[in-house]
């Protein structure tokens, strides 16, 4: 018994070249967000503990 209100996400995935472009854009966006978060932590001092752990 299937629920008609549930979305099958496998049917929504893009195929071929469009999927590659989407994947590349998503990967770039994830990297940018990660670096912004790291930078914000360091600038605000919250990254001091992380830097101390990394660099002794």
Buried (B, 14 or more C-beta within 10 A) or exposed (E): EEEEEEEEEEEEEEEEEEEEEEEEEEEEEEEEEEEEEEEEBEEEEEBEEEEEEEEE
